[in-house]
Amino acid sequence: MKSKKVLFPVITISLLSLAFIMGNLPLSTPVALPAKFGIATLTQTYAVTPTPFPNNPKATQIPLWVTDFANPIIVAVADRRPDFRDDFSFNRRWYNIMSGEPRRLYAEIHDGLLFLRLPEKTKDSFVYNTKIDRRNFVLTLDLQFDHSQPEDTVRFQFAQSKDQNVAFDLSNNRNWKLSWGPPDDRQFISGVYEHFPPEHIPVTIIMRGTECAVYLNNDPLTYLSNCRPSPTSHLWPTSFHLLRNATSAETVIFDNLKLWDLDKIHNLP
């Protein structure tokens, strides 16, 4: 099913430079790069197998924000070692906060995956790790919804204060939403994306200064020039949430997390 156009169109075009997420491919002109993976069900052994690089990609028009904002940043980090990476082979200080629990818990990690669960009658649940709290960054990871409940929604939240945050919501019903601003003036853009369960979803989030960009499946999704207030010296704490949209228990799975701190890259365009 093809994506619908909502505010910012979901552009089915990928940059060859994004291949740094997939492997060491040369940086060149943009081409389509549909990165299709499979992850087995919870009762089986998990495995991630990339689809071969397409021989005859189909190019479409590239949005200006890709060439002006995202591409120079992606090129700059392509050959750099991530400042933080986690294959979830063991717990590197990931914590889970869940309503009804009097204290924080160690996040659930096994089989090389990070699990975030929202049990029945639990209002909210999220995981965090202070090692990924940065000001300007590129964050990539693989996301998989555990089952086919369309109400499941995961939120990537970047908070500078109690009242100021940027949130990217991704739902299992193929809807997405990027929201920003204070509670009394909250704004958002939204749309739909292609998703073929149980395949995982590569997510890339870029934040620098007041600008934010999101890629899904290695395709440019959306961009904002003013998603954050003027840059400050404060870090933006990052957390991954499950939202209560249904009465049933929910689970989402993360893998292959990488983060590049853009403040550590000199002469970044």
Secondary structure, DSSP 8 states (H G I E B T S, - for coil): ------SS-------GGGGGTTS-----S------------TTS----------SS-------HHIIIIIHHHHHHHHTS--SEEE--SS-SS-EEEETT-SS-EE-EEETTEEEEEE-TT---EEEE-GGG-BSSEEEEEEEEESS--TT-EEEEEEEEETTEEEEEEEETTSEEEEEEE-GGG-EEEEEE----TTS-EEEEEEEETTEEEEEETTEEEEEESSSS-S--SS-B-EEEEEE--SSS-EEEEEEEEEEEEGGG-TT--
